[in-house]
Amino acid sequence: MRSRRLLVVPLTSAWAAQIFWLSTEGFGSEHSKSMLQGLLNLLHINVSSEILEVLNSILRKLAHVVEYAILSILLYFLFWSGNRFIWRIRSAYWCIVGASAYALTDEFHQLFVHGRGASLFDCCIDATGAAVGMLVVYLCSQVLGQSVPSESLTA
């Protein structure tokens, strides 16, 4: 268990730092739009500027979901103790709360970044991503057949 923590703590911290870094000026909407346009050009796909804007927006929101799903999964592994992988709803709840709180701090950080801005809508997307991460953990625990179904949030 100790060796697992020695891996998960720095990995979780590095992922949180990665999220923070992606919230800097260099990774704004224009950056992702440029990358998306390059990919579409590489695939010989032509789209109007309006469609490119929509695709860029969808891509950026999906990135939020994935970033925070991964963060919540990493947080879950921080709570995980013992040798068996077990679903614990209380741990999942706190992982969603923790990832959502981090999302709020990240949006606050963006208030001070030139070319970026804070968005409560993005925080909601991030919280949804955290919940998706916990859904993945739950489904994995069901596949492995190791869950504690009677645990409640107040237990």
Secondary structure, DSSP 8 states (H G I E B T S, - for coil): -HHHHHHHHHHHHHHHHHHHHHTSGGGSHHHHHHHHHHHHHHTT----HHHHHHHHHHHHHHHHHHHHHHHHHHHHHHH--SSS--B-HHHHHHHHHHHHHHHHHHHHHHTTSTT----HHHHHHHHHHHHHHHHHHHHHHHHHT-B-TT--TT-
